[in-house]
Amino acid sequence: MPHPRFSAVLFDKDGTLVDFHRTWDPAIAALVQRLATETDASSKDTATAIGFDLDRGRLLPHTPVRTESTAQMADRLAGVCGRERGDEKFSQHLDELLPGPC
């Protein structure tokens, strides 16, 4: 049987097709804790850098997680995590920690 050909792939990151908060809030909470464990960054500074409310366990309305790529998020987190902006290995590490394409 031949493989179907796709002309496009749709990724829904803004909550149009799936519940954004149900998918991303737990993933970002885990990411913040993991980065705080792996680096000298505080959970608070890490969360603030990407628009995550630690007390509520929820991404804030202005979070860049909705619109930015993993590389852009890595650049936002670089300073608080002791990494250099543009660190491709750090961006790849975030890709491994986050659900699906980001």
VENNORSUL-V592257 format. One line per field, one symbol per residue. ss: DSSP state (A for helix, B for strand, O for the rest). phi: phi as a letter, one per 20 degrees, with the letter a starting at -180 (. if undefined). psi: psi as a letter, one per 20 degrees, with the letter a starting at -180 (. if undefined). A space follows every 10 residues. Layout:
ss = ???
phi = ???
psi = ???
This chain:
ss = OOOOOOOOOO OOOOOOOOOA AAAAAAAAAA AAAAAAAAOO OOAAAAAAAO OBBOOOOBBO OOOAAAOOOA AAAAAAAAOO OOOOOOOAAA AAAAAAAOOO OO
phi = .fffedeacd dddenfdcfg ffeegfffgf fgfffffece fegffffffd mceffembff gegfgfceff ffffffegff dmdegnffff ffffgfedfl fc
psi = pqpqppiqpp poijjghrog hhghghghgg gggghhhhaj qqhghgghhj lpohhilqpq hjpihhiqrh gghghhiggh jkrqqjohhg ghggghiqpa q.
